[in-house]
Structure formats: C-alpha cells, structure tokens
Amino acid sequence: MSGSEISLVPATASAKSQSAAVPVILVGLGALAIALLAMALIPAHLAPWYWVENLLAGRRQQFAISGVMSLVAAGIFSAFIFLSG
C-alpha cells in the first residue's frame, strides 16, 4: 500500500468522550421508555388514521411491556455507570 494504510483495529475512546456519551444514552433510553409507555396509554379511538388505530389497539400490551423493559434497562445502565465510579 502506498502512503495511507487503513487500520482494522479501532482506536480506543478517551475518557472524556466516554463520559460525554453516558448522558446521551440515558436520555435516549428514557425517551424510548416514555414514548412506548405513552403509546400504550393512548386510547385507540383518538388516533387520526385507521392504521394507527389498529396498531395501537392490537399491540397495546407489547408497547407497555417494551416501555417497562426500557425503563428497567435505563435504571440498570445508570446503576452500573454511577456505581462503577
């Protein structure tokens, strides 16, 4: 190869970039949990389109379970981060 070679080994992240990613991940998991729980709580008859009404009515339990699981995942992730120092 000439001049510039491509390395297949990724560079390690600095401590500053790792600590900057933690709040972004926590906010993302929290927003996902809130959005899923909100979709589980919206009455199907309030949906503006027929296909959204069917989606909300048919998958309400899946939205609720996924929302709770996302909330638990955010809690476990934050516990690991803050307890690890």
Secondary structure, DSSP 8 states (H G I E B T S, - for coil): --S----SS-----HHHHHHHHHHHHHHHHHHHHHHHHHHHS-GGG-SSHHHHHHHHHSHHHHHHHHHHHHHHHHHHHHHHHHH-
